[in-house]
Amino acid sequence: MSDKPLVSIDFLTHLSKIEGENISESIVAILELFQALDEIENLNEEEFVHPTSKFLRIKYFNQPLNVRRDELFRNVPKTLSSYIVAPLVITDDT
Amino acid sequence: MILDLTLKSFFELREKKGLKFVYDQILYNYEKVRQTNCIITSNFEALNFNNSDLNGKKEFFGVPVVIKDNIVTKDILTTAASKILEGFIPPYDATAVKRLKEAGCFIVGKSNLDEFGMGSKNKNSVYGACLNPWDITRVPGGSSGGSAVAVASRICVAALGSDTGGSVRLPAAFCGVYGLKPTYGKVSRYGLIAFGSSLDCIGVMASDVNTVREILNLISGIDENDETSVDSSAFPEPVIKKRFGYLNLNEFRNHIDPEILLTYSKTINFFKEEGYECLELNLEFLKYIIPCYYIICTAEAASNLSRFDGLRYGFSLDATETELDSYYLKIRTLGFGEEVRRRILLGNFVLSAGYQGRYYSKALKLRGRVFRMMEEVFQNIDVLLTPTSPVLPPRIDESQTVVQEYLMDIFTVLANLCGYPALSFPAGFSSNNLPIGVQIIGNLFSEDKLFHYAELFERNHEFNKAVPPILIC
């Protein structure tokens, strides 16, 4: 198990303030579920390539795009196609 | 007498008694099941015509189909059961819909779903919950609940759903119909409102194997509008080894309904008795598969749903807000339901600077490992049989935690993580007359193997012919 807290207290306080305790408590419960992955070892050498990518015409699956939070809604909807998998990594802390 | 609405029986009835006869029956059935709330935008009024002249008409002329409301339909309201898409009328058809229409099929309605496909019960809908026709105090499963109910209730020959983690197969199992998630890329996603783009598939629901296969043939194939679509027609015919795998479920036994375990075991025995070899499998990664899936799907959902800003389409507010960011905040808080907001928050969290390595990157690596392990498994077997769901359809008012609801997907998410085709078929009933489904998972582009196994089972059982009580009383 990682020593790092599941989620920062600041984040939780902020979350319960804006979303209510129902959502914030369930998010903590889900993050506890996600913690199961901490048990898995030797994943470092693994690499993810989309299983069907050898049949597909695109090669850039799951390469995260870095965006600043203030760009998230302003620019991304115009540029992000549904048909390209490019999760957005928010580069300034949430 | 309730009509059997397979494609074959539809063609026979259309020929012998005319379209009006079939449509009258469909309208009669729809009145009986209207209370299930399976259809959120109806086009049934268009069935009131007497067009029996089939001369020069296409083979699929008049075949009634239902489309899940997160698949866009030209000039027909499409909302994904979300307030944020209130009033959105698409100017184009999804490729799958376009192909159905070109073949002559007729859209009779848009079906209810969990908002943006996020849920396993079809309770998270801005239109209200959908009810199970086998017992209206229970859920039909989600997220494609409305499509499954429409097929089970004989108001269409087939329905399209979408499947990101089991959203076609789970409701198919809960409603006693067939539900296919094809291989990723086999059906174009153009016009499917994106949830998790590396996982999403448009799937088919129907009341027999042949109808599923025929509708799949109509909608599949390469599409210039979807770079991830594949032309699978050139793939060689799969060789049936007559050997299947099944799961050793000892570790999960206490979390699976005993009647589901019994049906699963009877299904395995049926194939053994038919002379098929079987192989028991211990898939050690199974206990990690739910976290792996939910990290990836929430990350992709958070990114995909960033396009809903209240400016381009759907729900908007009076422009009293002068500051753009506060407008976004208000519109997205009002426009998204609780489950969608939860997943957006989770997705942004697992992608955030301090946590991406711990969650998102790790889940992707695990996904890679799972696929490599499954590649080895499929060297030795045709297909893998699993239960579709660990539980019978829960009651509408049954309280479950969010985590418990996520765990309902334990047997279905594997196919999405690996891109595999998977089919849920009706395999029996519980002692209180609730349908039970069993799932067949195959290797990439091996849909024909799934059909082979399911058809063998179908020929020897008639669970798909049972009629929900709501239609009889």
HADDOCK unambig.tbl for C-alpha pairs under 7 A between the chains (distance, minus, plus):
assign (segid A and resid 23 and name CA) (segid B and resid 342 and name CA) 6.27 0.50 0.50
assign (segid A and resid 26 and name CA) (segid B and resid 402 and name CA) 6.62 0.50 0.50
assign (segid A and resid 27 and name CA) (segid B and resid 346 and name CA) 6.89 0.50 0.50
assign (segid A and resid 30 and name CA) (segid B and resid 403 and name CA) 6.17 0.50 0.50
assign (segid A and resid 33 and name CA) (segid B and resid 291 and name CA) 6.21 0.50 0.50
assign (segid A and resid 34 and name CA) (segid B and resid 291 and name CA) 4.72 0.50 0.50
assign (segid A and resid 36 and name CA) (segid B and resid 288 and name CA) 6.57 0.50 0.50
assign (segid A and resid 37 and name CA) (segid B and resid 288 and name CA) 6.51 0.50 0.50
assign (segid A and resid 43 and name CA) (segid B and resid 365 and name CA) 6.32 0.50 0.50
assign (segid A and resid 43 and name CA) (segid B and resid 366 and name CA) 6.89 0.50 0.50
assign (segid A and resid 46 and name CA) (segid B and resid 365 and name CA) 5.22 0.50 0.50
assign (segid A and resid 46 and name CA) (segid B and resid 368 and name CA) 6.51 0.50 0.50
assign (segid A and resid 46 and name CA) (segid B and resid 369 and name CA) 6.47 0.50 0.50
assign (segid A and resid 47 and name CA) (segid B and resid 365 and name CA) 5.35 0.50 0.50
assign (segid A and resid 47 and name CA) (segid B and resid 368 and name CA) 5.89 0.50 0.50
assign (segid A and resid 48 and name CA) (segid B and resid 364 and name CA) 5.64 0.50 0.50
assign (segid A and resid 48 and name CA) (segid B and resid 365 and name CA) 5.34 0.50 0.50
assign (segid A and resid 48 and name CA) (segid B and resid 367 and name CA) 6.58 0.50 0.50
assign (segid A and resid 48 and name CA) (segid B and resid 368 and name CA) 4.42 0.50 0.50
assign (segid A and resid 49 and name CA) (segid B and resid 368 and name CA) 6.55 0.50 0.50
assign (segid A and resid 51 and name CA) (segid B and resid 371 and name CA) 6.91 0.50 0.50
assign (segid A and resid 51 and name CA) (segid B and resid 418 and name CA) 5.71 0.50 0.50
assign (segid A and resid 51 and name CA) (segid B and resid 419 and name CA) 6.13 0.50 0.50
assign (segid A and resid 52 and name CA) (segid B and resid 184 and name CA) 6.86 0.50 0.50
assign (segid A and resid 52 and name CA) (segid B and resid 419 and name CA) 6.48 0.50 0.50
assign (segid A and resid 55 and name CA) (segid B and resid 230 and name CA) 6.59 0.50 0.50
assign (segid A and resid 56 and name CA) (segid B and resid 228 and name CA) 5.43 0.50 0.50
assign (segid A and resid 56 and name CA) (segid B and resid 229 and name CA) 6.84 0.50 0.50
assign (segid A and resid 56 and name CA) (segid B and resid 230 and name CA) 6.31 0.50 0.50
assign (segid A and resid 57 and name CA) (segid B and resid 227 and name CA) 6.09 0.50 0.50
assign (segid A and resid 57 and name CA) (segid B and resid 228 and name CA) 6.51 0.50 0.50
assign (segid A and resid 58 and name CA) (segid B and resid 227 and name CA) 6.53 0.50 0.50
assign (segid A and resid 58 and name CA) (segid B and resid 228 and name CA) 6.90 0.50 0.50
assign (segid A and resid 72 and name CA) (segid B and resid 306 and name CA) 6.96 0.50 0.50
assign (segid A and resid 73 and name CA) (segid B and resid 306 and name CA) 6.02 0.50 0.50
assign (segid A and resid 73 and name CA) (segid B and resid 307 and name CA) 6.74 0.50 0.50
assign (segid A and resid 73 and name CA) (segid B and resid 309 and name CA) 6.95 0.50 0.50
assign (segid A and resid 77 and name CA) (segid B and resid 306 and name CA) 6.51 0.50 0.50
assign (segid A and resid 77 and name CA) (segid B and resid 307 and name CA) 4.30 0.50 0.50
assign (segid A and resid 82 and name CA) (segid B and resid 194 and name CA) 5.84 0.50 0.50
assign (segid A and resid 82 and name CA) (segid B and resid 197 and name CA) 6.56 0.50 0.50
assign (segid A and resid 82 and name CA) (segid B and resid 304 and name CA) 6.89 0.50 0.50
assign (segid A and resid 83 and name CA) (segid B and resid 197 and name CA) 6.61 0.50 0.50
assign (segid A and resid 83 and name CA) (segid B and resid 226 and name CA) 6.15 0.50 0.50
assign (segid A and resid 83 and name CA) (segid B and resid 227 and name CA) 6.65 0.50 0.50
assign (segid A and resid 83 and name CA) (segid B and resid 228 and name CA) 6.90 0.50 0.50
assign (segid A and resid 85 and name CA) (segid B and resid 197 and name CA) 5.66 0.50 0.50
assign (segid A and resid 85 and name CA) (segid B and resid 198 and name CA) 6.03 0.50 0.50
assign (segid A and resid 87 and name CA) (segid B and resid 299 and name CA) 6.40 0.50 0.50
assign (segid A and resid 87 and name CA) (segid B and resid 300 and name CA) 5.49 0.50 0.50
assign (segid A and resid 87 and name CA) (segid B and resid 303 and name CA) 5.56 0.50 0.50
assign (segid A and resid 88 and name CA) (segid B and resid 303 and name CA) 5.66 0.50 0.50
assign (segid A and resid 89 and name CA) (segid B and resid 351 and name CA) 5.28 0.50 0.50
assign (segid A and resid 89 and name CA) (segid B and resid 352 and name CA) 6.03 0.50 0.50
assign (segid A and resid 90 and name CA) (segid B and resid 351 and name CA) 6.87 0.50 0.50
assign (segid A and resid 90 and name CA) (segid B and resid 352 and name CA) 5.52 0.50 0.50
assign (segid A and resid 90 and name CA) (segid B and resid 353 and name CA) 6.45 0.50 0.50
assign (segid A and resid 91 and name CA) (segid B and resid 353 and name CA) 5.73 0.50 0.50
assign (segid A and resid 92 and name CA) (segid B and resid 353 and name CA) 6.83 0.50 0.50
assign (segid A and resid 93 and name CA) (segid B and resid 352 and name CA) 6.45 0.50 0.50
assign (segid A and resid 93 and name CA) (segid B and resid 353 and name CA) 5.84 0.50 0.50
assign (segid A and resid 94 and name CA) (segid B and resid 352 and name CA) 6.47 0.50 0.50
